[in-house]
């Protein structure tokens, strides 16, 4: 299991704990980063590249989060699913 998958699971778990403790102001941050790390995990798994290689591409884009989301969307082959995701994320 990749470090990004582990960190993603921890962030999502933290969001759940915070939500159950009614600490709603911190939930979005943990949930968002959990999702972002999960996307990075998928990109590394799909591309079969080194973390440093992906990081170089991300850094060169100057759009860290947008780059990860856009590259993940490029992996979605079903047009209706891609449109649905785009609708949700804006």
Secondary structure, DSSP 8 states (H G I E B T S, - for coil): --HHHHHHHHHHHHHHHHHHTT-HHHHHHHHHHHHHHHHHHHHHHHHT--HHHHHHHHHHHT-HHHHHHHHHHHH---HHHHHHHHHHH-
